[in-house]
């Protein structure tokens, strides 16, 4: 079974790398999709993490909008959502 982990991120520069790296290491998680709508250092931090899919919005749609966007980009039928 392949699992997509979706991570809505909004100004999570202090924790996003730790969360994403833990998800990448988990043996059951096949992909990590981050929807980043931040205006802090989160986008720069995410650029330094290989092997993840990062999606951004031109406007901030809130957490619900980020989750919906992440669902659309997830490739697998089993999806978990983890806050950054």
mmCIF file of the N, C-alpha and C atoms, coordinates in Angstrom:
data_MODEL
# 
_entry.id   MODEL 
# 
loop_
_atom_site.group_PDB 
_atom_site.id 
_atom_site.type_symbol 
_atom_site.label_atom_id 
_atom_site.label_alt_id 
_atom_site.label_comp_id 
_atom_site.label_asym_id 
_atom_site.label_entity_id 
_atom_site.label_seq_id 
_atom_site.pdbx_PDB_ins_code 
_atom_site.Cartn_x 
_atom_site.Cartn_y 
_atom_site.Cartn_z 
_atom_site.occupancy 
_atom_site.B_iso_or_equiv 
_atom_site.pdbx_formal_charge 
_atom_site.auth_seq_id 
_atom_site.auth_comp_id 
_atom_site.auth_asym_id 
_atom_site.auth_atom_id 
_atom_site.pdbx_PDB_model_num 
ATOM 1   N N  . UNK A 1 1  ? 0.835  -1.167 0.000  1.00 0.00 ? 1  UNK A N  1 
ATOM 2   C CA . UNK A 1 1  ? 0.000  0.000  0.000  1.00 0.00 ? 1  UNK A CA 1 
ATOM 3   C C  . UNK A 1 1  ? 0.889  1.242  0.000  1.00 0.00 ? 1  UNK A C  1 
ATOM 4   N N  . UNK A 1 2  ? 0.586  2.183  -0.884 1.00 0.00 ? 2  UNK A N  1 
ATOM 5   C CA . UNK A 1 2  ? 1.341  3.430  -0.960 1.00 0.00 ? 2  UNK A CA 1 
ATOM 6   C C  . UNK A 1 2  ? 0.522  4.545  -0.336 1.00 0.00 ? 2  UNK A C  1 
ATOM 7   N N  . UNK A 1 3  ? 1.203  5.393  0.427  1.00 0.00 ? 3  UNK A N  1 
ATOM 8   C CA . UNK A 1 3  ? 0.543  6.467  1.167  1.00 0.00 ? 3  UNK A CA 1 
ATOM 9   C C  . UNK A 1 3  ? 1.129  7.806  0.760  1.00 0.00 ? 3  UNK A C  1 
ATOM 10  N N  . UNK A 1 4  ? 0.246  8.770  0.529  1.00 0.00 ? 4  UNK A N  1 
ATOM 11  C CA . UNK A 1 4  ? 0.645  10.162 0.310  1.00 0.00 ? 4  UNK A CA 1 
ATOM 12  C C  . UNK A 1 4  ? 0.460  10.909 1.617  1.00 0.00 ? 4  UNK A C  1 
ATOM 13  N N  . UNK A 1 5  ? 1.484  11.625 2.035  1.00 0.00 ? 5  UNK A N  1 
ATOM 14  C CA . UNK A 1 5  ? 1.381  12.501 3.201  1.00 0.00 ? 5  UNK A CA 1 
ATOM 15  C C  . UNK A 1 5  ? 1.258  13.926 2.689  1.00 0.00 ? 5  UNK A C  1 
ATOM 16  N N  . UNK A 1 6  ? 0.196  14.619 3.088  1.00 0.00 ? 6  UNK A N  1 
ATOM 17  C CA . UNK A 1 6  ? 0.030  16.008 2.685  1.00 0.00 ? 6  UNK A CA 1 
ATOM 18  C C  . UNK A 1 6  ? 0.282  16.905 3.885  1.00 0.00 ? 6  UNK A C  1 
ATOM 19  N N  . UNK A 1 7  ? 0.967  18.015 3.618  1.00 0.00 ? 7  UNK A N  1 
ATOM 20  C CA . UNK A 1 7  ? 1.381  18.914 4.690  1.00 0.00 ? 7  UNK A CA 1 
ATOM 21  C C  . UNK A 1 7  ? 1.025  20.348 4.314  1.00 0.00 ? 7  UNK A C  1 
ATOM 22  N N  . UNK A 1 8  ? -0.053 20.901 4.882  1.00 0.00 ? 8  UNK A N  1 
ATOM 23  C CA . UNK A 1 8  ? -0.316 22.324 4.684  1.00 0.00 ? 8  UNK A CA 1 
ATOM 24  C C  . UNK A 1 8  ? 0.660  23.127 5.553  1.00 0.00 ? 8  UNK A C  1 
ATOM 25  N N  . UNK A 1 9  ? 1.336  24.085 4.945  1.00 0.00 ? 9  UNK A N  1 
ATOM 26  C CA . UNK A 1 9  ? 2.345  24.857 5.682  1.00 0.00 ? 9  UNK A CA 1 
ATOM 27  C C  . UNK A 1 9  ? 2.074  26.352 5.524  1.00 0.00 ? 9  UNK A C  1 
ATOM 28  N N  . UNK A 1 10 ? 1.996  27.031 6.643  1.00 0.00 ? 10 UNK A N  1 
ATOM 29  C CA . UNK A 1 10 ? 1.849  28.481 6.635  1.00 0.00 ? 10 UNK A CA 1 
ATOM 30  C C  . UNK A 1 10 ? 2.732  29.046 7.743  1.00 0.00 ? 10 UNK A C  1 
ATOM 31  N N  . UNK A 1 11 ? 3.836  29.644 7.345  1.00 0.00 ? 11 UNK A N  1 
ATOM 32  C CA . UNK A 1 11 ? 4.781  30.262 8.279  1.00 0.00 ? 11 UNK A CA 1 
ATOM 33  C C  . UNK A 1 11 ? 5.242  29.273 9.361  1.00 0.00 ? 11 UNK A C  1 
ATOM 34  N N  . UNK A 1 12 ? 5.760  28.143 8.916  1.00 0.00 ? 12 UNK A N  1 
ATOM 35  C CA . UNK A 1 12 ? 6.237  27.099 9.816  1.00 0.00 ? 12 UNK A CA 1 
ATOM 36  C C  . UNK A 1 12 ? 7.748  26.898 9.716  1.00 0.00 ? 12 UNK A C  1 
ATOM 37  N N  . UNK A 1 13 ? 8.484  27.981 9.573  1.00 0.00 ? 13 UNK A N  1 
ATOM 38  C CA . UNK A 1 13 ? 9.929  27.853 9.373  1.00 0.00 ? 13 UNK A CA 1 
ATOM 39  C C  . UNK A 1 13 ? 10.628 27.104 10.495 1.00 0.00 ? 13 UNK A C  1 
ATOM 40  N N  . UNK A 1 14 ? 10.101 27.149 11.707 1.00 0.00 ? 14 UNK A N  1 
ATOM 41  C CA . UNK A 1 14 ? 10.783 26.498 12.825 1.00 0.00 ? 14 UNK A CA 1 
ATOM 42  C C  . UNK A 1 14 ? 10.555 24.985 12.882 1.00 0.00 ? 14 UNK A C  1 
ATOM 43  N N  . UNK A 1 15 ? 9.534  24.478 12.182 1.00 0.00 ? 15 UNK A N  1 
ATOM 44  C CA . UNK A 1 15 ? 9.218  23.057 12.326 1.00 0.00 ? 15 UNK A CA 1 
ATOM 45  C C  . UNK A 1 15 ? 9.083  22.287 11.014 1.00 0.00 ? 15 UNK A C  1 
ATOM 46  N N  . UNK A 1 16 ? 8.948  22.959 9.891  1.00 0.00 ? 16 UNK A N  1 
ATOM 47  C CA . UNK A 1 16 ? 8.601  22.266 8.646  1.00 0.00 ? 16 UNK A CA 1 
ATOM 48  C C  . UNK A 1 16 ? 9.669  21.253 8.214  1.00 0.00 ? 16 UNK A C  1 
ATOM 49  N N  . UNK A 1 17 ? 10.929 21.575 8.335  1.00 0.00 ? 17 UNK A N  1 
ATOM 50  C CA . UNK A 1 17 ? 11.982 20.636 7.914  1.00 0.00 ? 17 UNK A CA 1 
ATOM 51  C C  . UNK A 1 17 ? 11.943 19.371 8.757  1.00 0.00 ? 17 UNK A C  1 
ATOM 52  N N  . UNK A 1 18 ? 11.762 19.513 10.043 1.00 0.00 ? 18 UNK A N  1 
ATOM 53  C CA . UNK A 1 18 ? 11.708 18.356 10.930 1.00 0.00 ? 18 UNK A CA 1 
ATOM 54  C C  . UNK A 1 18 ? 10.526 17.451 10.566 1.00 0.00 ? 18 UNK A C  1 
ATOM 55  N N  . UNK A 1 19 ? 9.352  18.029 10.388 1.00 0.00 ? 19 UNK A N  1 
ATOM 56  C CA . UNK A 1 19 ? 8.151  17.257 10.060 1.00 0.00 ? 19 UNK A CA 1 
ATOM 57  C C  . UNK A 1 19 ? 8.315  16.544 8.716  1.00 0.00 ? 19 UNK A C  1 
ATOM 58  N N  . UNK A 1 20 ? 8.745  17.274 7.702  1.00 0.00 ? 20 UNK A N  1 
ATOM 59  C CA . UNK A 1 20 ? 8.880  16.692 6.363  1.00 0.00 ? 20 UNK A CA 1 
ATOM 60  C C  . UNK A 1 20 ? 9.931  15.588 6.348  1.00 0.00 ? 20 UNK A C  1 
ATOM 61  N N  . UNK A 1 21 ? 11.046 15.797 7.004  1.00 0.00 ? 21 UNK A N  1 
ATOM 62  C CA . UNK A 1 21 ? 12.098 14.769 7.021  1.00 0.00 ? 21 UNK A CA 1 
ATOM 63  C C  . UNK A 1 21 ? 11.650 13.508 7.760  1.00 0.00 ? 21 UNK A C  1 
ATOM 64  N N  . UNK A 1 22 ? 10.866 13.664 8.824  1.00 0.00 ? 22 UNK A N  1 
ATOM 65  C CA . UNK A 1 22 ? 10.321 12.481 9.508  1.00 0.00 ? 22 UNK A CA 1 
ATOM 66  C C  . UNK A 1 22 ? 9.379  11.709 8.584  1.00 0.00 ? 22 UNK A C  1 
ATOM 67  N N  . UNK A 1 23 ? 8.541  12.426 7.852  1.00 0.00 ? 23 UNK A N  1 
ATOM 68  C CA . UNK A 1 23 ? 7.620  11.773 6.920  1.00 0.00 ? 23 UNK A CA 1 
ATOM 69  C C  . UNK A 1 23 ? 8.385  11.046 5.817  1.00 0.00 ? 23 UNK A C  1 
ATOM 70  N N  . UNK A 1 24 ? 9.426  11.665 5.285  1.00 0.00 ? 24 UNK A N  1 
ATOM 71  C CA . UNK A 1 24 ? 10.219 11.039 4.219  1.00 0.00 ? 24 UNK A CA 1 
ATOM 72  C C  . UNK A 1 24 ? 10.876 9.741  4.684  1.00 0.00 ? 24 UNK A C  1 
ATOM 73  N N  . UNK A 1 25 ? 11.236 9.660  5.949  1.00 0.00 ? 25 UNK A N  1 
ATOM 74  C CA . UNK A 1 25 ? 11.914 8.479  6.483  1.00 0.00 ? 25 UNK A CA 1 
ATOM 75  C C  . UNK A 1 25 ? 10.965 7.330  6.798  1.00 0.00 ? 25 UNK A C  1 
ATOM 76  N N  . UNK A 1 26 ? 9.671  7.624  6.927  1.00 0.00 ? 26 UNK A N  1 
ATOM 77  C CA . UNK A 1 26 ? 8.724  6.584  7.316  1.00 0.00 ? 26 UNK A CA 1 
ATOM 78  C C  . UNK A 1 26 ? 8.571  5.564  6.184  1.00 0.00 ? 26 UNK A C  1 
ATOM 79  N N  . UNK A 1 27 ? 8.692  4.288  6.470  1.00 0.00 ? 27 UNK A N  1 
ATOM 80  C CA . UNK A 1 27 ? 8.681  3.268  5.409  1.00 0.00 ? 27 UNK A CA 1 
ATOM 81  C C  . UNK A 1 27 ? 7.337  3.120  4.686  1.00 0.00 ? 27 UNK A C  1 
ATOM 82  N N  . UNK A 1 28 ? 6.251  3.535  5.268  1.00 0.00 ? 28 UNK A N  1 
ATOM 83  C CA . UNK A 1 28 ? 4.929  3.381  4.645  1.00 0.00 ? 28 UNK A CA 1 
ATOM 84  C C  . UNK A 1 28 ? 4.537  4.588  3.787  1.00 0.00 ? 28 UNK A C  1 
ATOM 85  N N  . UNK A 1 29 ? 5.266  5.686  3.898  1.00 0.00 ? 29 UNK A N  1 
ATOM 86  C CA . UNK A 1 29 ? 4.909  6.900  3.163  1.00 0.00 ? 29 UNK A CA 1 
ATOM 87  C C  . UNK A 1 29 ? 5.693  6.942  1.852  1.00 0.00 ? 29 UNK A C  1 
ATOM 88  N N  . UNK A 1 30 ? 4.948  7.004  0.745  1.00 0.00 ? 30 UNK A N  1 
ATOM 89  C CA . UNK A 1 30 ? 5.560  6.962  -0.582 1.00 0.00 ? 30 UNK A CA 1 
ATOM 90  C C  . UNK A 1 30 ? 5.810  8.340  -1.177 1.00 0.00 ? 30 UNK A C  1 
ATOM 91  N N  . UNK A 1 31 ? 5.063  9.347  -0.736 1.00 0.00 ? 31 UNK A N  1 
ATOM 92  C CA . UNK A 1 31 ? 5.293  10.704 -1.228 1.00 0.00 ? 31 UNK A CA 1 
ATOM 93  C C  . UNK A 1 31 ? 4.872  11.713 -0.173 1.00 0.00 ? 31 UNK A C  1 
ATOM 94  N N  . UNK A 1 32 ? 5.521  12.870 -0.227 1.00 0.00 ? 32 UNK A N  1 
ATOM 95  C CA . UNK A 1 32 ? 5.183  13.989 0.650  1.00 0.00 ? 32 UNK A CA 1 
ATOM 96  C C  . UNK A 1 32 ? 4.840  15.179 -0.240 1.00 0.00 ? 32 UNK A C  1 
ATOM 97  N N  . UNK A 1 33 ? 3.634  15.716 -0.054 1.00 0.00 ? 33 UNK A N  1 
ATOM 98  C CA . UNK A 1 33 ? 3.164  16.877 -0.802 1.00 0.00 ? 33 UNK A CA 1 
ATOM 99  C C  . UNK A 1 33 ? 2.961  18.012 0.198  1.00 0.00 ? 33 UNK A C  1 
ATOM 100 N N  . UNK A 1 34 ? 3.708  19.096 0.006  1.00 0.00 ? 34 UNK A N  1 
ATOM 101 C CA . UNK A 1 34 ? 3.587  20.265 0.885  1.00 0.00 ? 34 UNK A CA 1 
ATOM 102 C C  . UNK A 1 34 ? 2.921  21.385 0.112  1.00 0.00 ? 34 UNK A C  1 
ATOM 103 N N  . UNK A 1 35 ? 1.861  21.951 0.676  1.00 0.00 ? 35 UNK A N  1 
ATOM 104 C CA . UNK A 1 35 ? 1.255  23.151 0.103  1.00 0.00 ? 35 UNK A CA 1 
ATOM 105 C C  . UNK A 1 35 ? 1.700  24.301 0.982  1.00 0.00 ? 35 UNK A C  1 
ATOM 106 N N  . UNK A 1 36 ? 2.528  25.158 0.413  1.00 0.00 ? 36 UNK A N  1 
ATOM 107 C CA . UNK A 1 36 ? 3.158  26.240 1.163  1.00 0.00 ? 36 UNK A CA 1 
ATOM 108 C C  . UNK A 1 36 ? 2.589  27.585 0.740  1.00 0.00 ? 36 UNK A C  1 
ATOM 109 N N  . UNK A 1 37 ? 2.015  28.289 1.691  1.00 0.00 ? 37 UNK A N  1 
ATOM 110 C CA . UNK A 1 37 ? 1.472  29.628 1.461  1.00 0.00 ? 37 UNK A CA 1 
ATOM 111 C C  . UNK A 1 37 ? 2.136  30.644 2.382  1.00 0.00 ? 37 UNK A C  1 
ATOM 112 N N  . UNK A 1 38 ? 3.386  30.395 2.727  1.00 0.00 ? 38 UNK A N  1 
ATOM 113 C CA . UNK A 1 38 ? 4.076  31.172 3.749  1.00 0.00 ? 38 UNK A CA 1 
ATOM 114 C C  . UNK A 1 38 ? 4.662  32.477 3.223  1.00 0.00 ? 38 UNK A C  1 
ATOM 115 N N  . UNK A 1 39 ? 4.900  33.378 4.172  1.00 0.00 ? 39 UNK A N  1 
ATOM 116 C CA . UNK A 1 39 ? 5.639  34.605 3.867  1.00 0.00 ? 39 UNK A CA 1 
ATOM 117 C C  . UNK A 1 39 ? 6.813  34.770 4.831  1.00 0.00 ? 39 UNK A C  1 
ATOM 118 N N  . UNK A 1 40 ? 7.298  33.643 5.353  1.00 0.00 ? 40 UNK A N  1 
ATOM 119 C CA . UNK A 1 40 ? 8.504  33.642 6.168  1.00 0.00 ? 40 UNK A CA 1 
ATOM 120 C C  . UNK A 1 40 ? 9.580  32.847 5.413  1.00 0.00 ? 40 UNK A C  1 
ATOM 121 N N  . UNK A 1 41 ? 10.449 32.154 6.101  1.00 0.00 ? 41 UNK A N  1 
ATOM 122 C CA . UNK A 1 41 ? 11.529 31.397 5.451  1.00 0.00 ? 41 UNK A CA 1 
ATOM 123 C C  . UNK A 1 41 ? 11.128 29.978 5.041  1.00 0.00 ? 41 UNK A C  1 
ATOM 124 N N  . UNK A 1 42 ? 9.882  29.599 5.255  1.00 0.00 ? 42 UNK A N  1 
ATOM 125 C CA . UNK A 1 42 ? 9.436  28.248 4.912  1.00 0.00 ? 42 UNK A CA 1 
ATOM 126 C C  . UNK A 1 42 ? 9.729  27.879 3.455  1.00 0.00 ? 42 UNK A C  1 
ATOM 127 N N  . UNK A 1 43 ? 9.438  28.743 2.462  1.00 0.00 ? 43 UNK A N  1 
ATOM 128 C CA . UNK A 1 43 ? 9.721  28.356 1.065  1.00 0.00 ? 43 UNK A CA 1 
ATOM 129 C C  . UNK A 1 43 ? 11.192 28.047 0.809  1.00 0.00 ? 43 UNK A C  1 
ATOM 130 N N  . UNK A 1 44 ? 12.090 28.820 1.399  1.00 0.00 ? 44 UNK A N  1 
ATOM 131 C CA . UNK A 1 44 ? 13.525 28.578 1.212  1.00 0.00 ? 44 UNK A CA 1 
ATOM 132 C C  . UNK A 1 44 ? 13.947 27.261 1.869  1.00 0.00 ? 44 UNK A C  1 
ATOM 133 N N  . UNK A 1 45 ? 13.374 26.974 3.018  1.00 0.00 ? 45 UNK A N  1 
ATOM 134 C CA . UNK A 1 45 ? 13.694 25.725 3.712  1.00 0.00 ? 45 UNK A CA 1 
ATOM 135 C C  . UNK A 1 45 ? 13.229 24.537 2.878  1.00 0.00 ? 45 UNK A C  1 
ATOM 136 N N  . UNK A 1 46 ? 12.033 24.623 2.320  1.00 0.00 ? 46 UNK A N  1 
ATOM 137 C CA . UNK A 1 46 ? 11.495 23.522 1.521  1.00 0.00 ? 46 UNK A CA 1 
ATOM 138 C C  . UNK A 1 46 ? 12.317 23.278 0.260  1.00 0.00 ? 46 UNK A C  1 
ATOM 139 N N  . UNK A 1 47 ? 12.876 24.332 -0.328 1.00 0.00 ? 47 UNK A N  1 
ATOM 140 C CA . UNK A 1 47 ? 13.717 24.163 -1.520 1.00 0.00 ? 47 UNK A CA 1 
ATOM 141 C C  . UNK A 1 47 ? 14.949 23.311 -1.227 1.00 0.00 ? 47 UNK A C  1 
ATOM 142 N N  . UNK A 1 48 ? 15.374 23.285 0.014  1.00 0.00 ? 48 UNK A N  1 
ATOM 143 C CA . UNK A 1 48 ? 16.550 22.515 0.397  1.00 0.00 ? 48 UNK A CA 1 
ATOM 144 C C  . UNK A 1 48 ? 16.272 21.068 0.745  1.00 0.00 ? 48 UNK A C  1 
ATOM 145 N N  . UNK A 1 49 ? 15.018 20.646 0.632  1.00 0.00 ? 49 UNK A N  1 
ATOM 146 C CA . UNK A 1 49 ? 14.660 19.267 0.974  1.00 0.00 ? 49 UNK A CA 1 
ATOM 147 C C  . UNK A 1 49 ? 14.343 18.512 -0.319 1.00 0.00 ? 49 UNK A C  1 
ATOM 148 N N  . UNK A 1 50 ? 15.202 17.601 -0.722 1.00 0.00 ? 50 UNK A N  1 
ATOM 149 C CA . UNK A 1 50 ? 14.948 16.858 -1.971 1.00 0.00 ? 50 UNK A CA 1 
ATOM 150 C C  . UNK A 1 50 ? 13.850 15.817 -1.802 1.00 0.00 ? 50 UNK A C  1 
ATOM 151 N N  . UNK A 1 51 ? 13.227 15.464 -2.919 1.00 0.00 ? 51 UNK A N  1 
ATOM 152 C CA . UNK A 1 51 ? 12.295 14.352 -2.931 1.00 0.00 ? 51 UNK A CA 1 
ATOM 153 C C  . UNK A 1 51 ? 10.890 14.649 -2.440 1.00 0.00 ? 51 UNK A C  1 
ATOM 154 N N  . UNK A 1 52 ? 10.516 15.920 -2.370 1.00 0.00 ? 52 UNK A N  1 
ATOM 155 C CA . UNK A 1 52 ? 9.152  16.270 -1.983 1.00 0.00 ? 52 UNK A CA 1 
ATOM 156 C C  . UNK A 1 52 ? 8.516  17.097 -3.088 1.00 0.00 ? 52 UNK A C  1 
ATOM 157 N N  . UNK A 1 53 ? 7.196  17.128 -3.104 1.00 0.00 ? 53 UNK A N  1 
ATOM 158 C CA . UNK A 1 53 ? 6.467  17.954 -4.051 1.00 0.00 ? 53 UNK A CA 1 
ATOM 159 C C  . UNK A 1 53 ? 5.969  19.183 -3.287 1.00 0.00 ? 53 UNK A C  1 
ATOM 160 N N  . UNK A 1 54 ? 6.312  20.378 -3.770 1.00 0.00 ? 54 UNK A N  1 
ATOM 161 C CA . UNK A 1 54 ? 5.880  21.618 -3.129 1.00 0.00 ? 54 UNK A CA 1 
ATOM 162 C C  . UNK A 1 54 ? 4.965  22.365 -4.086 1.00 0.00 ? 54 UNK A C  1 
ATOM 163 N N  . UNK A 1 55 ? 3.798  22.742 -3.599 1.00 0.00 ? 55 UNK A N  1 
ATOM 164 C CA . UNK A 1 55 ? 2.813  23.489 -4.366 1.00 0.00 ? 55 UNK A CA 1 
ATOM 165 C C  . UNK A 1 55 ? 2.566  24.801 -3.629 1.00 0.00 ? 55 UNK A C  1 
ATOM 166 N N  . UNK A 1 56 ? 2.447  25.896 -4.375 1.00 0.00 ? 56 UNK A N  1 
ATOM 167 C CA . UNK A 1 56 ? 2.148  27.184 -3.753 1.00 0.00 ? 56 UNK A CA 1 
ATOM 168 C C  . UNK A 1 56 ? 0.917  27.802 -4.406 1.00 0.00 ? 56 UNK A C  1 
ATOM 169 N N  . UNK A 1 57 ? 0.278  28.679 -3.671 1.00 0.00 ? 57 UNK A N  1 
ATOM 170 C CA . UNK A 1 57 ? -0.869 29.431 -4.176 1.00 0.00 ? 57 UNK A CA 1 
ATOM 171 C C  . UNK A 1 57 ? -0.450 30.874 -4.428 1.00 0.00 ? 57 UNK A C  1 
ATOM 172 N N  . UNK A 1 58 ? -1.125 31.543 -5.343 1.00 0.00 ? 58 UNK A N  1 
ATOM 173 C CA . UNK A 1 58 ? -0.857 32.967 -5.552 1.00 0.00 ? 58 UNK A CA 1 
ATOM 174 C C  . UNK A 1 58 ? -1.553 33.802 -4.474 1.00 0.00 ? 58 UNK A C  1 
ATOM 175 N N  . UNK A 1 59 ? -2.624 33.259 -3.901 1.00 0.00 ? 59 UNK A N  1 
ATOM 176 C CA . UNK A 1 59 ? -3.312 33.899 -2.784 1.00 0.00 ? 59 UNK A CA 1 
ATOM 177 C C  . UNK A 1 59 ? -3.463 32.873 -1.671 1.00 0.00 ? 59 UNK A C  1 
ATOM 178 N N  . UNK A 1 60 ? -3.556 33.337 -0.439 1.00 0.00 ? 60 UNK A N  1 
ATOM 179 C CA . UNK A 1 60 ? -3.670 32.434 0.704  1.00 0.00 ? 60 UNK A CA 1 
ATOM 180 C C  . UNK A 1 60 ? -5.114 31.962 0.863  1.00 0.00 ? 60 UNK A C  1 
ATOM 181 N N  . UNK A 1 61 ? -5.396 30.647 0.608  1.00 0.00 ? 61 UNK A N  1 
ATOM 182 C CA . UNK A 1 61 ? -6.763 30.145 0.703  1.00 0.00 ? 61 UNK A CA 1 
ATOM 183 C C  . UNK A 1 61 ? -7.129 29.587 2.078  1.00 0.00 ? 61 UNK A C  1 
ATOM 184 N N  . UNK A 1 62 ? -6.203 29.642 3.028  1.00 0.00 ? 62 UNK A N  1 
ATOM 185 C CA . UNK A 1 62 ? -6.444 29.049 4.339  1.00 0.00 ? 62 UNK A CA 1 
ATOM 186 C C  . UNK A 1 62 ? -6.079 27.580 4.346  1.00 0.00 ? 62 UNK A C  1 
ATOM 187 N N  . UNK A 1 63 ? -6.165 26.987 5.527  1.00 0.00 ? 63 UNK A N  1 
ATOM 188 C CA . UNK A 1 63 ? -5.772 25.582 5.668  1.00 0.00 ? 63 UNK A CA 1 
ATOM 189 C C  . UNK A 1 63 ? -6.658 24.667 4.834  1.00 0.00 ? 63 UNK A C  1 
ATOM 190 N N  . UNK A 1 64 ? -7.955 24.920 4.812  1.00 0.00 ? 64 UNK A N  1 
ATOM 191 C CA . UNK A 1 64 ? -8.863 24.082 4.031  1.00 0.00 ? 64 UNK A CA 1 
ATOM 192 C C  . UNK A 1 64 ? -8.517 24.100 2.559  1.00 0.00 ? 64 UNK A C  1 
ATOM 193 N N  . UNK A 1 65 ? -8.217 25.280 2.028  1.00 0.00 ? 65 UNK A N  1 
ATOM 194 C CA . UNK A 1 65 ? -7.820 25.390 0.628  1.00 0.00 ? 65 UNK A CA 1 
ATOM 195 C C  . UNK A 1 65 ? -6.515 24.672 0.351  1.00 0.00 ? 65 UNK A C  1 
ATOM 196 N N  . UNK A 1 66 ? -5.587 24.747 1.305  1.00 0.00 ? 66 UNK A N  1 
ATOM 197 C CA . UNK A 1 66 ? -4.309 24.050 1.145  1.00 0.00 ? 66 UNK A CA 1 
ATOM 198 C C  . UNK A 1 66 ? -4.506 22.536 1.121  1.00 0.00 ? 66 UNK A C  1 
ATOM 199 N N  . UNK A 1 67 ? -5.376 22.037 1.970  1.00 0.00 ? 67 UNK A N  1 
ATOM 200 C CA . UNK A 1 67 ? -5.637 20.590 2.010  1.00 0.00 ? 67 UNK A CA 1 
ATOM 201 C C  . UNK A 1 67 ? -6.284 20.131 0.704  1.00 0.00 ? 67 UNK A C  1 
ATOM 202 N N  . UNK A 1 68 ? -7.237 20.896 0.202  1.00 0.00 ? 68 UNK A N  1 
ATOM 203 C CA . UNK A 1 68 ? -7.886 20.534 -1.062 1.00 0.00 ? 68 UNK A CA 1 
ATOM 204 C C  . UNK A 1 68 ? -6.866 20.509 -2.201 1.00 0.00 ? 68 UNK A C  1 
ATOM 205 N N  . UNK A 1 69 ? -6.005 21.514 -2.251 1.00 0.00 ? 69 UNK A N  1 
ATOM 206 C CA . UNK A 1 69 ? -4.958 21.543 -3.278 1.00 0.00 ? 69 UNK A CA 1 
ATOM 207 C C  . UNK A 1 69 ? -4.041 20.334 -3.143 1.00 0.00 ? 69 UNK A C  1 
ATOM 208 N N  . UNK A 1 70 ? -3.649 20.005 -1.934 1.00 0.00 ? 70 UNK A N  1 
ATOM 209 C CA . UNK A 1 70 ? -2.762 18.857 -1.714 1.00 0.00 ? 70 UNK A CA 1 
ATOM 210 C C  . UNK A 1 70 ? -3.422 17.562 -2.170 1.00 0.00 ? 70 UNK A C  1 
ATOM 211 N N  . UNK A 1 71 ? -4.716 17.385 -1.887 1.00 0.00 ? 71 UNK A N  1 
ATOM 212 C CA . UNK A 1 71 ? -5.427 16.185 -2.344 1.00 0.00 ? 71 UNK A CA 1 
ATOM 213 C C  . UNK A 1 71 ? -5.340 16.053 -3.855 1.00 0.00 ? 71 UNK A C  1 
ATOM 214 N N  . UNK A 1 72 ? -5.463 17.173 -4.543 1.00 0.00 ? 72 UNK A N  1 
ATOM 215 C CA . UNK A 1 72 ? -5.423 17.147 -6.012 1.00 0.00 ? 72 UNK A CA 1 
ATOM 216 C C  . UNK A 1 72 ? -4.048 16.744 -6.541 1.00 0.00 ? 72 UNK A C  1 
ATOM 217 N N  . UNK A 1 73 ? -3.004 16.982 -5.773 1.00 0.00 ? 73 UNK A N  1 
ATOM 218 C CA . UNK A 1 73 ? -1.643 16.668 -6.203 1.00 0.00 ? 73 UNK A CA 1 
ATOM 219 C C  . UNK A 1 73 ? -1.136 15.327 -5.671 1.00 0.00 ? 73 UNK A C  1 
ATOM 220 N N  . UNK A 1 74 ? -1.867 14.726 -4.747 1.00 0.00 ? 74 UNK A N  1 
ATOM 221 C CA . UNK A 1 74 ? -1.456 13.429 -4.200 1.00 0.00 ? 74 UNK A CA 1 
ATOM 222 C C  . UNK A 1 74 ? -1.715 12.336 -5.230 1.00 0.00 ? 74 UNK A C  1 
ATOM 223 N N  . UNK A 1 75 ? -0.777 11.405 -5.339 1.00 0.00 ? 75 UNK A N  1 
ATOM 224 C CA . UNK A 1 75 ? -0.888 10.347 -6.347 1.00 0.00 ? 75 UNK A CA 1 
ATOM 225 C C  . UNK A 1 75 ? -1.550 9.075  -5.832 1.00 0.00 ? 75 UNK A C  1 
ATOM 226 N N  . UNK A 1 76 ? -1.597 8.879  -4.529 1.00 0.00 ? 76 UNK A N  1 
ATOM 227 C CA . UNK A 1 76 ? -2.041 7.597  -3.993 1.00 0.00 ? 76 UNK A CA 1 
ATOM 228 C C  . UNK A 1 76 ? -3.410 7.706  -3.328 1.00 0.00 ? 76 UNK A C  1 
ATOM 229 N N  . UNK A 1 77 ? -4.083 6.570  -3.217 1.00 0.00 ? 77 UNK A N  1 
ATOM 230 C CA . UNK A 1 77 ? -5.455 6.541  -2.697 1.00 0.00 ? 77 UNK A CA 1 
ATOM 231 C C  . UNK A 1 77 ? -5.519 6.760  -1.192 1.00 0.00 ? 77 UNK A C  1 
ATOM 232 N N  . UNK A 1 78 ? -4.486 6.387  -0.491 1.00 0.00 ? 78 UNK A N  1 
ATOM 233 C CA . UNK A 1 78 ? -4.454 6.583  0.962  1.00 0.00 ? 78 UNK A CA 1 
ATOM 234 C C  . UNK A 1 78 ? -3.692 7.871  1.225  1.00 0.00 ? 78 UNK A C  1 
ATOM 235 N N  . UNK A 1 79 ? -4.371 8.819  1.894  1.00 0.00 ? 79 UNK A N  1 
ATOM 236 C CA . UNK A 1 79 ? -3.782 10.137 2.135  1.00 0.00 ? 79 UNK A CA 1 
ATOM 237 C C  . UNK A 1 79 ? -3.893 10.456 3.624  1.00 0.00 ? 79 UNK A C  1 
ATOM 238 N N  . UNK A 1 80 ? -2.765 10.872 4.196  1.00 0.00 ? 80 UNK A N  1 
ATOM 239 C CA . UNK A 1 80 ? -2.786 11.373 5.569  1.00 0.00 ? 80 UNK A CA 1 
ATOM 240 C C  . UNK A 1 80 ? -2.392 12.834 5.548  1.00 0.00 ? 80 UNK A C  1 
ATOM 241 N N  . UNK A 1 81 ? -2.934 13.594 6.472  1.00 0.00 ? 81 UNK A N  1 
ATOM 242 C CA . UNK A 1 81 ? -2.620 15.005 6.574  1.00 0.00 ? 81 UNK A CA 1 
ATOM 243 C C  . UNK A 1 81 ? -1.902 15.268 7.885  1.00 0.00 ? 81 UNK A C  1 
ATOM 244 N N  . UNK A 1 82 ? -0.771 15.939 7.791  1.00 0.00 ? 82 UNK A N  1 
ATOM 245 C CA . UNK A 1 82 ? 0.041  16.260 8.972  1.00 0.00 ? 82 UNK A CA 1 
ATOM 246 C C  . UNK A 1 82 ? 0.322  17.757 8.939  1.00 0.00 ? 82 UNK A C  1 
ATOM 247 N N  . UNK A 1 83 ? 0.085  18.454 10.032 1.00 0.00 ? 83 UNK A N  1 
ATOM 248 C CA . UNK A 1 83 ? 0.400  19.878 10.089 1.00 0.00 ? 83 UNK A CA 1 
ATOM 249 C C  . UNK A 1 83 ? 1.904  20.085 10.182 1.00 0.00 ? 83 UNK A C  1 
ATOM 250 N N  . UNK A 1 84 ? 2.363  21.150 9.526  1.00 0.00 ? 84 UNK A N  1 
ATOM 251 C CA . UNK A 1 84 ? 3.788  21.473 9.553  1.00 0.00 ? 84 UNK A CA 1 
ATOM 252 C C  . UNK A 1 84 ? 4.161  22.082 10.880 1.00 0.00 ? 84 UNK A C  1 
# 
